[in-house]
């Protein structure tokens, strides 16, 4: 009896996930092209990606999803990212930090940093 309930629950969950995927992707279009076709019509495909169309470029046994970079995306390499963190840690160890005064607002602190030439 318990096994039957689990099967029913599993089936319900599977159908629910499927329907959620259908609903959320209902208005999206995905185009799949070969790497050769992508190269020959690159501008056209990139214009479509800019408009929100999902693009999959295939090559031999691999596929690549082409997406538009947003402001939230980072263009920094992993090495550059960790180098920046290391520099920041060194600055803190050397005392190259700035402290907010008691009861100073963030806006006042940032304005003070600008006036003092730290920004």
C-alpha positions in Angstrom: 0.0 0.0 0.0 2.8 2.5 1.0 4.7 1.6 -2.2 1.6 2.4 -4.3 1.4 5.9 -2.7 5.0 6.5 -3.4 4.6 5.6 -7.0 1.6 7.9 -7.3 3.6 10.7 -5.6 6.5 10.1 -7.9 4.2 10.3 -11.0 2.5 13.4 -9.7 5.9 15.1 -9.1 7.2 14.1 -12.5 4.2 15.5 -14.3 4.4 18.7 -12.2 8.0 19.3 -13.1 7.3 18.6 -16.8 4.4 21.1 -16.8 6.5 23.7 -15.0 9.2 23.4 -17.7 6.6 23.6 -20.4 5.0 26.7 -18.9 8.3 28.6 -18.3 9.7 27.8 -21.7 6.4 28.3 -23.5 7.4 31.7 -25.0 11.1 30.9 -25.6 12.5 29.7 -28.8 15.7 27.6 -29.2 17.6 27.4 -32.4 20.2 24.6 -33.0 22.8 25.2 -35.7 26.1 23.7 -36.8 29.3 25.6 -36.1 29.8 26.0 -39.8 26.3 27.6 -40.2 26.9 29.8 -37.2 30.2 31.1 -38.6 28.5 31.9 -42.0 25.6 33.7 -40.4 27.1 34.9 -37.2 25.7 38.4 -37.2 22.2 37.2 -37.8 22.4 34.6 -35.0 23.9 37.0 -32.5 21.2 39.5 -33.3 18.6 36.8 -32.5 20.4 36.0 -29.2 20.2 39.7 -28.3 16.5 39.5 -28.8 16.2 36.6 -26.4 16.3 33.6 -28.6 18.3 30.7 -27.2 21.0 29.4 -29.5 22.8 26.1 -29.4 25.8 25.6 -31.6 26.9 22.0 -32.3 30.3 20.7 -33.2 31.0 17.0 -33.5 30.0 15.6 -30.1 29.8 18.9 -28.3 27.2 21.7 -28.0 27.6 25.3 -26.9 24.9 27.6 -25.6 25.3 31.2 -26.9 24.0 33.7 -24.4 24.0 37.5 -24.1 26.3 38.8 -21.4 24.4 40.9 -18.8 25.7 43.5 -16.3 25.6 40.8 -13.6 28.0 38.6 -15.5 31.7 38.9 -14.8 34.3 39.2 -17.5 37.2 38.6 -15.1 39.3 35.5 -15.4 39.6 33.2 -12.4 43.3 34.1 -12.1 42.6 37.9 -12.2 39.8 37.4 -9.6 42.1 35.7 -7.2 44.9 38.1 -7.8 42.6 41.0 -7.0 41.6 39.2 -3.7 45.3 38.7 -2.8 46.0 42.4 -3.4 43.1 43.3 -1.2 44.3 41.1 1.6 47.8 42.6 1.3 46.3 46.1 1.5 44.4 45.2 4.7 47.6 43.7 6.2 49.5 46.9 5.3 46.8 49.0 6.9 45.7 50.5 3.7 42.1 50.7 4.8 39.5 53.4 5.5 37.1 53.3 8.4 33.7 54.9 8.8 33.4 57.3 11.7 30.9 56.5 14.5 27.4 57.5 13.3 28.7 58.3 9.8 26.2 57.3 7.1 27.5 55.4 4.1 26.8 58.3 1.8 28.8 60.6 4.1 31.7 58.1 4.2 31.8 57.8 0.4 31.7 61.5 0.0 34.5 61.9 2.5 36.6 59.3 0.6 36.0 61.3 -2.6 36.9 64.6 -0.9 40.1 63.1 0.6 41.1 61.7 -2.8 40.8 58.0 -2.0 38.3 57.2 -4.8 
